[in-house]
Amino acid sequence: MSNPVDEQFEALIEKYAELLTGDDSPEMIAKVKKWALYNQIHKTMPALAGHWNQSHPEGKADIRKLFEEIRDLNAALKAKKEANAES
């Protein structure tokens, strides 16, 4: 039996992914979870993030690509909303 809070939290993350990127697919939700957690670690424990980056340069490159992908999707979504608002 699933915990209702778990289901509600998953729905929150799904909506966050949709509002952030315009995509609520399971793949994008997983990417947003990874992005959000790494972002929080980087902000609250920069030494830990720095150590991990040094120890895992290939992982650092993948995280950078993920950040760029989410940034680009968010920028495209904002541009689309602005274009629709002007119409």
N, C-alpha and C positions, 0 to 999 in steps of 0.2 A: 504494500500500500504506500502510495506517495504522500509525502508531507505537503499539505496545502501551501505552506510558506515557500517550499522549494519550487512548486509550480508557479506561484505568483512571482517569485524572483526571476525565474526563467522567462516569464512573460515580460517582465520589466527589461531584462537584457535584450530580448527580441525587439521590443519597441525602441530601445536605445540604439541598437544596431541599425534599425530602419531609419530613425531620425538622423543619425550620424552619417550614414552612407547611402541611404536609399535602397538598401538591400537587407532583407531579413531571412536570407537562406541559412540553413544550418552551417554551411562553410563560413559565411560572413560572421555569423554569431560567434563561432569559435575564434575567428580572427580578432573580433572586437574584444572578446574576453581576454585573449593573450595580450592585446594592445593595452587594454585598461590596466591589467595587473602589472605589466612591465612599467607602464607610465607611473603607477603608484609607487612601485619599488624605487624607480629612478628618482622620484621626488622626495620620498621619505627616508630612503637609505641609499644615498648616492654612492657611498663607498662599496656597498654590496653590488650594486649595478656595475660599477667600474671594475670590481674584481671579476665578476662574471664575464664582462666584456673582454677583459684581458685573457681570461682562461679559455674563452670560447669565441674566437674571432669569427668563425663561420656562423655561429648563432647570432652574434652582434650584427653581421651583415644581413641575415634573414630578418631580424627585428627592424633594422633600418628600412628594408624594403616594405615591411608590413606598415610601418609608420608612414612612409611615403604613399603607399596605396590608399590607406585610410584618409590621409590628408587630401589626396587628389580626388577621391570619391566625394568627400565632404565639400570641397571647393566646387566640384561639378554640380552637386545637388543644390548648393547655395546659388550658383549662377542660374540654374534652371528655375528655381523659385523666383529669383529676381526678374528673369525674363517673363515668366508667367504673370507676375504682379504688374509689369509694365503693359501687358497686353490688354 
